[in-house]
Amino acid sequence: MEINKITEKIIGCAIEVHRNLGAGLLESAYEECLAFELQQAGFKVERQVAVPVIYKEIKLNCGYRIDILVENSVIVELKSVDALAPIHDAQILTYMKFARKHIGLLLNFNVTVLKNGIKRFIL
């Protein structure tokens, strides 16, 4: 499936979760429900995928984790915050770099309308 179609369907699943749960819950609740919706849509979903930091030739397991990896190609980083900050952008870009993935979605569920909490990243 084309990557744009995958991200479109991921966003559709996220909107469905937000429509049912609304804003104000913990990130973990949204993660669980979004993973369920994505699996129901037929996607291969991995949760809490370890991302090692590569420094020169050293691989450091520092505890960084991708919230959701879809079809081994799209990183989905979830937030439930008042507003996305530049540090959130830096986080997903770092995950994309170290995981060698070219597409990422940053989703903030703590908004009235989810489309206002979506950012798409391409490396």
N, C-alpha and C positions, 0 to 999 in steps of 0.2 A: 504494500500500500504506500502511496506517495506520502512524504513527510507532512505536507500541508494538510492532507486529509486526516492524518493521525492527530495532528495538533488541533484541528477543527473538532474532531470527535472527543478529544480529551477535554477541551473547553466546554463542549456540550454536556459531558458527564459532570463536570465541575458545576455548571449552572444548575443542573438537576439536583445535585447535593445541596447547593446554596438555597435553591427554591424550597427544598424540604426542611432544611435545618435553620436557615437564616444565619444572621451574624451573632457573634458573641460566645461561641464555644471554643474549647481548646483545640489547638492544631491537630492533636492526636485523633479527635473525633472526626474531623474532616478527612484526615488521612485514611482512616478505616473505611469510611463511607465512599470516598472517591475510589479507593482500590476496589471495593465491591462493584461499583458502577462500571469501572473500566473492565473488570473481569467479565461482568455480565454482557458488555459490548464486544467481547471476544478478544480482548487484548491480553498479551503476555505482560504481567505486572510483577515487578520486584519491589519490595519495600525495605527501607533502611539499608540501602546498599553501601557497603564500606568504600570510602574513597581514600586511598593512600596518597600522601604527599610525597612527591618525588623531588629530592634535592640532590643535584649532581647524579651520582650513581646509587644513592641511598633511597630506599623505599621506607618511608616512615608511616606507621599505622598510628595516627594521632586521634582517631575517634571521629573523623568527619564522616557523615552519612547523607546520602541522597534520600530524600523522603520517598519518592516513587520514581522508578525507571520503567518506562513504557516501551515495549517492543525492542528493548535493548538499544534504543536510539534517542528517546526524548526524556530529558530530566525534568521532573516536576517538583518544584520546591514550594512547600505550603507555608503560609503565614496566617496568623490571626492577630493582627496588630492594628493600632489606630491609623497608621500610615506607613507605606513602604518608604524605606530610607536608602540612601546610597550604599550602606553596608549590606543590605539585602541583595542589591544588584551585584556587588563584589562577591558575595557568597556564591550565588548561582554561577557566575562567570568562572570562579575558581573551580567549582565542582565540574563544570563543563571542560575546562582545560585539563585537569588532572584525570578525569574519566574518559577524556578524548571523545566527547559527544558534541555534536555541532548545534543541536537545538535544545533550548530550555524554556520552560514556562515557570514564571513566578506568579503564584496565585495567593492573593490576600483575601481571605474569607470574611474578614471583619469590616465589611462595607455593606451599604444598603443595596446596591446593585453590583453584582459580581463583575460585570464588564469594566467597572471602574477600578477593579483590583487585579487586573490581568496585565502582565508584561511578558513579551516574547523576546527571546534572545537567540541570536545566530552568531556562531564563531566562524 
